[in-house]
Amino acid sequence: MPNYDDALEAYVRDLFAREDDVLTRIRSAIAERGLPQITVRPEEGRFLQFLATVSGAGLALEIGTLGGYSTTWIARGLVEGGRLISLEQEADRAEIARQHLRMAGLADRVEIRAGDAHEQLPHLAPEGPFDFIFIDAEKEGYPDYLAWSLQHLRPGGIVAGHNAFSHGAVVDESDRRPRTLALRAFNRQLAEDPRLISMVFPAGDGIAFGVKHKA
């Protein structure tokens, strides 16, 4: 069986997920501004755009904005007139992301809200249900974010979470760090919840996702 290695990653990225100038500039600016280098890879971003598109997302939610790179991919997958709410804990990062979304011409369809996501989510409930939800915040919070998402995701909607592999830690039984335990729990929740059809996109650090049954 062939392994997904650097050569295949480059092949997939070049053929299916080639960045345009805007995405390249955003990714470069994230590094130049000293933000953590933890944003999704281009092929992961393209997959998020795909998920938003196939879900027919008119209302999407992102938990964890960072510099707005994944936000840009998701926003490009929304239906005409669609709206994306993105939650970012750090106010300075939220402002950087807003600048990047304006540069991308997407400020009219993306609202970035600064503050702790756990505190913001209860206030978001009346704005749902959501068509697509992407989780990419602190890993210890993933199980709680997923539980909330499944309550506020419409039937036929999609929920996804980044870093499903945690750079291989999820299969290292000696790794008992809280973030690793939380990611294992998150993956198991997705795999076993009867409301979902779920799977992992095995490129990059893995995107686990589930489609909520329509009935």
C-alpha positions as CSV (number, residue, x, y, z in Angstrom):
1,M,0.0,0.0,0.0
2,P,1.5,3.4,-0.9
3,N,2.3,5.8,1.9
4,Y,1.1,9.4,1.9
5,D,4.5,11.0,1.9
6,D,6.0,14.4,1.0
7,A,5.9,13.7,-2.7
8,L,2.3,12.7,-2.7
9,E,1.5,15.7,-0.5
10,A,3.1,18.0,-3.0
11,Y,1.3,16.3,-5.9
12,V,-2.1,16.7,-4.2
13,R,-1.4,20.3,-3.2
14,D,-0.2,21.3,-6.7
15,L,-3.1,19.6,-8.5
16,F,-6.0,20.2,-6.1
17,A,-5.1,22.8,-3.5
18,R,-2.8,25.4,-5.2
19,E,-2.9,28.7,-3.3
20,D,-3.7,31.9,-5.1
21,D,-1.9,35.1,-4.2
22,V,-4.3,36.0,-1.4
23,L,-3.9,32.8,0.4
24,T,-0.1,32.9,0.0
25,R,0.0,36.4,1.4
26,I,-2.1,35.5,4.4
27,R,0.0,32.4,5.2
28,S,3.2,34.5,4.9
29,A,1.8,37.3,7.0
30,I,0.9,34.9,9.8
31,A,4.5,33.9,10.0
32,E,5.8,37.5,9.7
33,R,3.5,38.7,12.5
34,G,4.9,36.1,14.8
35,L,1.7,34.0,15.2
36,P,2.0,30.3,15.9
37,Q,2.7,28.2,12.8
38,I,-0.2,25.9,13.5
39,T,-2.6,26.9,10.7
40,V,-4.0,24.3,8.3
41,R,-2.1,23.2,5.3
42,P,-3.3,24.2,1.8
43,E,-4.7,20.7,1.1
44,E,-6.5,20.8,4.5
45,G,-7.9,24.2,3.7
46,R,-9.2,23.0,0.3
47,F,-10.9,20.1,2.1
48,L,-12.6,22.5,4.5
49,Q,-13.8,24.5,1.5
50,F,-15.1,21.2,0.0
51,L,-16.9,20.3,3.2
52,A,-18.5,23.7,3.4
53,T,-19.6,23.5,-0.2
54,V,-21.1,20.0,0.0
55,S,-23.0,20.9,3.2
56,G,-24.5,23.8,1.3
57,A,-23.4,26.1,4.1
58,G,-25.3,29.3,4.4
59,L,-24.4,29.7,8.1
60,A,-21.0,28.3,9.3
61,L,-19.1,28.5,12.5
62,E,-15.3,28.3,13.1
63,I,-14.0,27.8,16.6
64,G,-10.4,29.1,16.5
65,T,-9.5,31.8,13.9
66,L,-5.8,32.5,14.4
67,G,-4.8,34.5,11.4
68,G,-7.8,33.8,9.2
69,Y,-6.2,31.3,6.7
70,S,-8.6,28.5,7.3
71,T,-11.4,31.1,7.6
72,T,-10.7,32.2,4.1
73,W,-10.9,28.7,2.7
74,I,-14.2,28.1,4.5
75,A,-15.7,31.4,3.5
76,R,-15.0,30.6,-0.1
77,G,-17.2,27.5,0.2
78,L,-20.3,29.2,1.4
79,V,-23.4,29.6,-0.7
80,E,-24.1,33.0,-2.2
81,G,-25.1,35.3,0.7
82,G,-23.7,32.9,3.2
83,R,-22.2,33.9,6.6
84,L,-19.3,32.6,8.7
85,I,-18.9,33.4,12.4
86,S,-15.3,32.8,13.6
87,L,-14.4,32.8,17.3
88,E,-10.9,33.8,18.4
89,Q,-9.8,34.1,22.0
90,E,-7.0,36.7,21.5
91,A,-8.2,40.1,20.5
92,D,-5.0,41.0,18.7
93,R,-5.2,37.9,16.6
94,A,-8.8,38.6,15.8
95,E,-7.9,42.0,14.5
96,I,-5.1,40.5,12.3
97,A,-7.5,38.0,10.9
98,R,-10.0,40.8,10.1
99,Q,-7.3,42.6,8.2
100,H,-6.6,39.4,6.2
101,L,-10.3,38.8,5.5
102,R,-10.6,42.4,4.2
103,M,-7.6,41.7,2.0
104,A,-9.3,38.6,0.7
105,G,-12.5,40.5,-0.1
106,L,-14.5,38.4,2.4
107,A,-15.2,40.9,5.2
108,D,-18.9,41.1,4.2
109,R,-19.5,37.4,4.9
110,V,-17.2,36.8,7.9
111,E,-17.7,38.1,11.4
112,I,-14.8,37.4,13.8
113,R,-15.8,37.6,17.5
114,A,-13.0,37.9,20.1
115,G,-13.3,36.1,23.5
116,D,-13.3,32.7,25.1
117,A,-15.2,30.3,22.9
118,H,-16.7,28.4,25.9
119,E,-18.3,31.6,27.1
120,Q,-19.4,32.7,23.6
121,L,-21.1,29.5,22.5
122,P,-24.2,29.7,24.7
123,H,-24.9,33.1,23.3
124,L,-24.6,31.7,19.7
125,A,-27.2,29.0,20.2
126,P,-30.2,31.3,19.2
127,E,-28.4,32.1,15.9
128,G,-28.3,28.5,14.8
129,P,-28.7,25.9,13.6
130,F,-25.4,25.8,11.7
131,D,-24.7,24.1,8.4
132,F,-20.9,23.6,9.0
133,I,-18.8,23.8,12.1
134,F,-15.0,23.7,12.2
135,I,-13.1,23.2,15.5
136,D,-9.5,24.2,15.7
137,A,-9.0,25.8,19.1
138,E,-7.4,24.5,22.3
139,K,-7.4,20.7,22.2
140,E,-8.6,20.1,25.7
141,G,-11.9,21.8,24.8
142,Y,-12.6,19.6,21.8
143,P,-15.1,17.1,23.5
144,D,-17.1,20.0,24.9
145,Y,-17.0,21.9,21.5
146,L,-18.2,18.7,19.8
147,A,-21.0,18.1,22.2
148,W,-22.2,21.7,21.7
149,S,-21.9,21.4,17.9
150,L,-24.0,18.3,17.7
151,Q,-26.8,20.1,19.5
152,H,-26.7,23.1,17.2
153,L,-25.8,21.5,13.8
154,R,-28.7,21.0,11.4
155,P,-29.6,17.6,10.1
156,G,-27.3,17.1,7.0
157,G,-24.8,19.5,8.4
158,I,-21.1,18.7,8.9
159,V,-18.8,19.1,11.9
160,A,-15.0,18.8,11.6
161,G,-12.0,19.1,13.8
162,H,-8.3,19.7,13.0
163,N,-5.3,17.9,14.5
164,A,-7.2,14.5,14.8
165,F,-3.8,12.8,14.7
166,S,-2.0,15.2,17.1
167,H,1.2,14.5,15.1
168,G,0.9,10.8,15.9
169,A,0.2,11.1,19.6
170,V,-3.2,9.6,19.4
171,V,-1.7,6.2,18.7
172,D,1.0,6.5,21.3
173,E,-0.5,4.8,24.3
174,S,2.2,6.1,26.6
175,D,1.1,9.7,25.8
176,R,-1.2,10.7,28.6
177,R,-1.1,14.5,28.1
178,P,-4.5,16.2,28.6
179,R,-4.6,17.4,25.0
180,T,-3.9,13.9,23.7
181,L,-6.6,12.4,25.9
182,A,-9.0,15.0,24.7
183,L,-8.3,14.4,21.1
184,R,-8.7,10.6,21.5
185,A,-12.1,11.3,23.2
186,F,-13.1,13.7,20.4
187,N,-12.2,11.1,17.7
188,R,-14.1,8.4,19.6
189,Q,-17.1,10.7,20.0
190,L,-17.2,11.3,16.3
191,A,-16.7,7.6,15.4
192,E,-19.4,6.2,17.8
193,D,-22.1,8.9,17.9
194,P,-25.2,7.3,16.3
195,R,-26.2,10.7,14.9
196,L,-23.2,10.9,12.6
197,I,-21.6,9.3,9.6
198,S,-17.9,10.0,10.3
199,M,-14.4,9.6,9.0
200,V,-10.9,11.1,9.1
201,F,-9.3,13.0,6.2
202,P,-5.7,11.6,6.6
203,A,-3.7,14.4,5.1
204,G,-1.7,16.9,7.1
205,D,-2.4,16.3,10.8
206,G,-5.8,14.8,10.1
207,I,-9.3,16.4,9.9
208,A,-11.9,14.2,11.6
209,F,-15.4,15.0,10.4
210,G,-19.0,13.8,10.7
211,V,-22.2,14.3,8.8
212,K,-25.3,14.5,10.9
213,H,-28.1,12.2,9.8
214,K,-31.0,13.9,8.2
215,A,-33.5,11.7,10.1
